[in-house]
Amino acid sequence: MGLIGFLIVGLIAGFIARAVVPGDDSMGILGTLVLGIVGSFVGGLLGSLLTGDGIDFSTSGIIGSIIGAIIALIAYNAITGRKRV
């Protein structure tokens, strides 16, 4: 997947994660893009751990990116204490 495709998947995953996690997340497009990219790496890490390949920091597909972005957003909200669910 090229760089543009990677950024588009990250942006889509970030938007979906923000829609799924309850509450108001006041982040712009750049924050949403970073959330999706971090989610892609989190999803890739979880996927490699579940398949038994060990710890491998790689990107994942759209489903893994969305799941990873949801996990990253929940962790970010818990660490910063921005909102209570």
C-alpha positions as protocol buffer text, in pm:
chain_id: "A"
residue {
  index: 1
  type: MET
  ca { x: 0 y: 0 z: 0 }
}
residue {
  index: 2
  type: GLY
  ca { x: 137 y: 337 z: -94 }
}
residue {
  index: 3
  type: LEU
  ca { x: 177 y: 634 z: 135 }
}
residue {
  index: 4
  type: ILE
  ca { x: -140 y: 802 z: 9 }
}
residue {
  index: 5
  type: GLY
  ca { x: -342 y: 483 z: 63 }
}
residue {
  index: 6
  type: PHE
  ca { x: -194 y: 446 z: 412 }
}
residue {
  index: 7
  type: LEU
  ca { x: -296 y: 802 z: 500 }
}
residue {
  index: 8
  type: ILE
  ca { x: -648 y: 757 z: 361 }
}
residue {
  index: 9
  type: VAL
  ca { x: -699 y: 433 z: 557 }
}
residue {
  index: 10
  type: GLY
  ca { x: -567 y: 609 z: 870 }
}
residue {
  index: 11
  type: LEU
  ca { x: -805 y: 900 z: 822 }
}
residue {
  index: 12
  type: ILE
  ca { x: -1105 y: 670 z: 770 }
}
residue {
  index: 13
  type: ALA
  ca { x: -1012 y: 458 z: 1072 }
}
residue {
  index: 14
  type: GLY
  ca { x: -971 y: 770 z: 1287 }
}
residue {
  index: 15
  type: PHE
  ca { x: -1311 y: 907 z: 1183 }
}
residue {
  index: 16
  type: ILE
  ca { x: -1484 y: 576 z: 1254 }
}
residue {
  index: 17
  type: ALA
  ca { x: -1310 y: 542 z: 1592 }
}
residue {
  index: 18
  type: ARG
  ca { x: -1419 y: 893 z: 1689 }
}
residue {
  index: 19
  type: ALA
  ca { x: -1776 y: 808 z: 1587 }
}
residue {
  index: 20
  type: VAL
  ca { x: -1781 y: 481 z: 1784 }
}
residue {
  index: 21
  type: VAL
  ca { x: -1625 y: 604 z: 2109 }
}
residue {
  index: 22
  type: PRO
  ca { x: -1884 y: 808 z: 2302 }
}
residue {
  index: 23
  type: GLY
  ca { x: -1823 y: 1170 z: 2392 }
}
residue {
  index: 24
  type: ASP
  ca { x: -1691 y: 1480 z: 2224 }
}
residue {
  index: 25
  type: ASP
  ca { x: -1338 y: 1444 z: 2087 }
}
residue {
  index: 26
  type: SER
  ca { x: -1230 y: 1788 z: 1978 }
}
residue {
  index: 27
  type: MET
  ca { x: -946 y: 1704 z: 1743 }
}
residue {
  index: 28
  type: GLY
  ca { x: -901 y: 1825 z: 1390 }
}
residue {
  index: 29
  type: ILE
  ca { x: -825 y: 1635 z: 1075 }
}
residue {
  index: 30
  type: LEU
  ca { x: -455 y: 1608 z: 1162 }
}
residue {
  index: 31
  type: GLY
  ca { x: -537 y: 1460 z: 1505 }
}
residue {
  index: 32
  type: THR
  ca { x: -781 y: 1218 z: 1345 }
}
residue {
  index: 33
  type: LEU
  ca { x: -517 y: 1117 z: 1091 }
}
residue {
  index: 34
  type: VAL
  ca { x: -259 y: 1056 z: 1365 }
}
residue {
  index: 35
  type: LEU
  ca { x: -517 y: 856 z: 1562 }
}
residue {
  index: 36
  type: GLY
  ca { x: -582 y: 635 z: 1260 }
}
residue {
  index: 37
  type: ILE
  ca { x: -211 y: 583 z: 1191 }
}
residue {
  index: 38
  type: VAL
  ca { x: -143 y: 493 z: 1554 }
}
residue {
  index: 39
  type: GLY
  ca { x: -447 y: 265 z: 1539 }
}
residue {
  index: 40
  type: SER
  ca { x: -307 y: 92 z: 1234 }
}
residue {
  index: 41
  type: PHE
  ca { x: 14 y: 10 z: 1419 }
}
residue {
  index: 42
  type: VAL
  ca { x: -176 y: -99 z: 1732 }
}
residue {
  index: 43
  type: GLY
  ca { x: -398 y: -321 z: 1516 }
}
residue {
  index: 44
  type: GLY
  ca { x: -94 y: -466 z: 1341 }
}
residue {
  index: 45
  type: LEU
  ca { x: 72 y: -537 z: 1675 }
}
residue {
  index: 46
  type: LEU
  ca { x: -239 y: -707 z: 1812 }
}
residue {
  index: 47
  type: GLY
  ca { x: -279 y: -906 z: 1491 }
}
residue {
  index: 48
  type: SER
  ca { x: 79 y: -1031 z: 1507 }
}
residue {
  index: 49
  type: LEU
  ca { x: 38 y: -1128 z: 1872 }
}
residue {
  index: 50
  type: LEU
  ca { x: -287 y: -1315 z: 1802 }
}
residue {
  index: 51
  type: THR
  ca { x: -139 y: -1509 z: 1510 }
}
residue {
  index: 52
  type: GLY
  ca { x: 163 y: -1611 z: 1715 }
}
residue {
  index: 53
  type: ASP
  ca { x: 421 y: -1424 z: 1508 }
}
residue {
  index: 54
  type: GLY
  ca { x: 558 y: -1249 z: 1815 }
}
residue {
  index: 55
  type: ILE
  ca { x: 587 y: -874 z: 1856 }
}
residue {
  index: 56
  type: ASP
  ca { x: 595 y: -718 z: 1511 }
}
residue {
  index: 57
  type: PHE
  ca { x: 528 y: -347 z: 1460 }
}
residue {
  index: 58
  type: SER
  ca { x: 358 y: -347 z: 1124 }
}
residue {
  index: 59
  type: THR
  ca { x: 53 y: -182 z: 973 }
}
residue {
  index: 60
  type: SER
  ca { x: -281 y: -355 z: 945 }
}
residue {
  index: 61
  type: GLY
  ca { x: -582 y: -339 z: 716 }
}
residue {
  index: 62
  type: ILE
  ca { x: -889 y: -125 z: 761 }
}
residue {
  index: 63
  type: ILE
  ca { x: -1058 y: -348 z: 1022 }
}
residue {
  index: 64
  type: GLY
  ca { x: -741 y: -378 z: 1229 }
}
residue {
  index: 65
  type: SER
  ca { x: -685 y: -4 z: 1196 }
}
residue {
  index: 66
  type: ILE
  ca { x: -1034 y: 74 z: 1322 }
}
residue {
  index: 67
  type: ILE
  ca { x: -1000 y: -162 z: 1620 }
}
residue {
  index: 68
  type: GLY
  ca { x: -655 y: -24 z: 1698 }
}
residue {
  index: 69
  type: ALA
  ca { x: -778 y: 336 z: 1669 }
}
residue {
  index: 70
  type: ILE
  ca { x: -1066 y: 265 z: 1908 }
}
residue {
  index: 71
  type: ILE
  ca { x: -821 y: 115 z: 2158 }
}
residue {
  index: 72
  type: ALA
  ca { x: -580 y: 407 z: 2113 }
}
residue {
  index: 73
  type: LEU
  ca { x: -858 y: 666 z: 2162 }
}
residue {
  index: 74
  type: ILE
  ca { x: -989 y: 496 z: 2475 }
}
residue {
  index: 75
  type: ALA
  ca { x: -634 y: 473 z: 2615 }
}
residue {
  index: 76
  type: TYR
  ca { x: -568 y: 840 z: 2528 }
}
residue {
  index: 77
  type: ASN
  ca { x: -887 y: 949 z: 2703 }
}
residue {
  index: 78
  type: ALA
  ca { x: -804 y: 736 z: 3009 }
}
residue {
  index: 79
  type: ILE
  ca { x: -449 y: 867 z: 3035 }
}
residue {
  index: 80
  type: THR
  ca { x: -533 y: 1234 z: 2986 }
}
residue {
  index: 81
  type: GLY
  ca { x: -854 y: 1214 z: 3188 }
}
residue {
  index: 82
  type: ARG
  ca { x: -1033 y: 1426 z: 2928 }
}
residue {
  index: 83
  type: LYS
  ca { x: -1371 y: 1266 z: 2973 }
}
residue {
  index: 84
  type: ARG
  ca { x: -1552 y: 1002 z: 3170 }
}
residue {
  index: 85
  type: VAL
  ca { x: -1769 y: 749 z: 2995 }
}
